[in-house]
Amino acid sequence: MRRRPSCCATPRPDARVLRSPRLSSFADRVIAWQRTHGRHTLPWQNTRDPYRVWLSEIMLQQTQV
């Protein structure tokens, strides 16, 4: 009998789980919390300049916000 590679041993998440009302409700609560309590003055949140967004990604890897 042929064995499957270990990379395939773990089942992938079922699409029904990803669309579940419970997960959706959790995501909605996290987004609502961020809108109320999150930091809204970070410079990269108000720009669509690709260079500034890329630079912020690099900086965030190096330091805590």
Secondary structure as UniProt FT lines:
FT   HELIX           6..8
FT   HELIX           15..18
FT   HELIX           21..37
FT   HELIX           43..46
FT   HELIX           50..62
//
